[in-house]
Amino acid sequence: NPQIVYDILSAPTLAGIALEETLYVGDSDVDMQTAHNAHLAAIGCTWGFYKREQLLDNHPDYIAEQPSDILSFIQK
């Protein structure tokens, strides 16, 4: 259910941030599904709960092998 994503993005401190400017970072199949359901780019993190193959089964837009990889997915 993507509702939690919408609730977070509607917080006053995040006002004006578009879905297209948001990345969803997670380590599980549920995280990847939530990102897709919320129409966000999904980053699967291999150092978390699931292995790389399980993340790939849920079609992340990006795979991060280490935290610093996330920086390369951010367009400046």
C-alpha positions in Angstrom: 0.0 0.0 0.0 1.6 3.3 -1.1 -0.4 5.4 1.3 2.5 5.8 3.8 4.6 7.3 1.0 1.9 9.8 0.2 1.5 10.6 3.9 5.2 11.3 4.3 5.5 13.4 1.1 2.5 15.5 2.3 4.3 16.5 5.5 4.8 20.3 5.6 8.6 20.0 5.6 8.5 18.1 2.3 5.9 20.3 0.6 6.7 20.8 -3.0 8.7 17.6 -3.6 7.3 15.8 -6.6 7.1 12.0 -6.9 9.5 12.3 -9.9 12.1 13.8 -7.6 11.8 11.0 -5.0 13.7 7.8 -4.6 12.5 4.9 -2.5 15.3 3.0 -0.9 14.6 -0.5 0.6 15.9 -4.0 1.1 12.9 -6.2 0.6 10.3 -7.2 -1.9 7.7 -5.2 0.0 9.8 -2.1 -0.3 10.2 -2.6 -4.1 6.4 -3.2 -4.5 5.6 -0.1 -2.4 7.9 2.0 -4.5 6.3 0.8 -7.7 2.8 1.2 -6.3 3.6 4.8 -5.4 5.2 5.4 -8.8 8.6 6.1 -7.4 12.0 5.0 -8.5 13.0 1.9 -6.4 16.5 1.3 -5.1 17.2 -2.2 -3.8 19.9 -2.4 -1.2 21.8 -5.6 -1.2 23.2 -5.2 2.4 19.8 -5.6 3.9 17.2 -8.3 4.5 17.1 -9.8 1.0 19.7 -11.0 -1.4 20.4 -9.4 -4.7 18.5 -12.0 -6.7 15.4 -11.6 -4.6 15.5 -7.8 -5.1 15.9 -8.3 -8.9 12.8 -10.5 -8.9 10.9 -7.4 -7.8 12.3 -5.1 -10.5 14.1 -2.3 -8.8 15.1 0.6 -10.9 18.6 0.5 -9.4 20.6 -1.8 -7.2 22.9 -0.4 -4.5 25.7 -2.6 -3.3 26.8 -0.1 -0.7 25.3 3.1 0.7 27.5 5.4 -1.4 26.0 3.9 -4.6 22.8 5.7 -3.9 24.5 9.0 -4.6 25.1 8.0 -8.2 21.4 7.6 -8.7 20.7 11.2 -7.7 20.6 13.5 -10.7 22.2 16.8 -9.8 
